[in-house]
Amino acid sequence: KKKTKNDEIRARITNALFGCFIGDSLAMPVHWYYDRSKIFEEFGQNGITGFEDAKHPHPDAFMVGMPYKPDIKN
């Protein structure tokens, strides 16, 4: 089957979405870190080198210590 312009657009959109998902997954453990040195303190001298679990609580998270508690029972 000959590829159409729509096939090319669909492939580009799919690839862009996968790139977003992968980038988001790799960045998630250090989301809300504003001091790069804390990344190395938490994850070691090489920082993030693969998929890691996030530390809890994140040291620079703005919601740490806030009274908000999500309703996770419902």
N, C-alpha and C positions, 0 to 999 in steps of 0.2 A: 504494500500500500504506500502510495506517495504521501509524504508528510505535507500537511497544509499549514498555512499561517496560524490557524487556530491551534494546531498541534504544537507548534513552536511556542506560542504564547502560553498554552497550558503547561508545557514543560518548564518554562521560565518561572511561572508562578509557583509551581510545585517545588522547584529547586530553591526559590527564594524563601518559601515557607519552611522548608526543612532547614535551611541555613539559620533562620530566626529561631527555630526550636532548639537546634544544637547550641547556638550562641547563648540562648537563655538558660539552657541546662548547665553549661559550663560556668556562666556568671552567677548563677543562683547562690552558691555557697558564700560569695563575698558581696552580695547585694547589701547595701547600706553600710559598707565599710568606707569611711572617708579618710582614713589614715592608712596608707599603703603598708607602713611598718607593722600594723596590727595583723595584716594578712599573713606576713611571714612569722609573726609570733604565734598565731593560731595554727597555721598549716605547715610550718617548717621553713628552712632556709631556701627551698626552691619554690615556695608558694604553691599555687594550684597547678598540678601537672596532669590531672585527669579528673574524672567525676568524683566528687567528694560530697559527703553529707555536710549540711550547713551546721555551724555551731549555734547553740542556743544559750542565752540570747546573743544576738549579734551585738558586738560592743558599741557600735555607733548608731544603732537603730534608734530612730526618733521616737518610737512607741514604747521603748523599754521604760518601765516605771509609770506609764500612763494608766489611769483607772479603767480604760476600755477593756472589756472582756467579750469576745465574740460568743454568740449563742450557737454553740456547736452541737447542742442536744437535739435541735430540730432540723 
